């Protein structure tokens, strides 16, 4: 079973600053890695798939990189609506597609 | 725009069976290119994939829940359902239905909270 580990658990960032979130897989998942954003009381929203492809309608300030076991989600200039919890998910060995435990991006 | 809508009992007694349904708006439900999943999230915690079904009826369940889970499809109503037996307080969660296909979970329902309590 592949385990996904996200860091940090909480990231405090000022609006307009860059945020960098990490996700590590316990074994290679190639580029089969997705990122989701979840705001309180809402369902997760797909941001990135294939490690670096933005989903439909996702702003260009969101970018993903990495392959194998190390992945990064970067938000280039945080907007107020970006403060949320972010999850990574591998779908290389699917099912089941393991999710990370999440990174909360909060206002500094 | 595809829409998914969960419905079902919000309160289930311990040891009983949780039952939920996800209604899918017309469109891709009949396509064999997509799977239809249930995912849950305990309050304040992360996401756990429960299982999926294809329109054809093929299923796959998370091994950790397999002994208690059944997912079925009603093609005439464009919906699929979840049954989880022998529930405990640990099954209290928001339950989501979601679609996966060429991309991972790209459409989600809004979620429904199920509380297990006597």
HADDOCK unambig.tbl for C-alpha pairs under 7 A between the chains (distance, minus, plus):
assign (segid A and resid 42 and name CA) (segid B and resid 110 and name CA) 6.40 0.50 0.50
assign (segid A and resid 43 and name CA) (segid B and resid 108 and name CA) 6.51 0.50 0.50
assign (segid A and resid 43 and name CA) (segid B and resid 109 and name CA) 6.94 0.50 0.50
assign (segid A and resid 43 and name CA) (segid B and resid 110 and name CA) 5.48 0.50 0.50
assign (segid A and resid 43 and name CA) (segid B and resid 111 and name CA) 6.52 0.50 0.50
assign (segid A and resid 46 and name CA) (segid B and resid 105 and name CA) 6.72 0.50 0.50
assign (segid A and resid 46 and name CA) (segid B and resid 106 and name CA) 5.62 0.50 0.50
assign (segid A and resid 49 and name CA) (segid B and resid 103 and name CA) 6.63 0.50 0.50
assign (segid A and resid 96 and name CA) (segid B and resid 49 and name CA) 6.79 0.50 0.50
assign (segid A and resid 96 and name CA) (segid B and resid 62 and name CA) 5.84 0.50 0.50
assign (segid A and resid 97 and name CA) (segid B and resid 49 and name CA) 6.90 0.50 0.50
assign (segid A and resid 99 and name CA) (segid B and resid 47 and name CA) 6.34 0.50 0.50
assign (segid A and resid 101 and name CA) (segid B and resid 46 and name CA) 5.39 0.50 0.50
assign (segid A and resid 102 and name CA) (segid B and resid 46 and name CA) 6.68 0.50 0.50
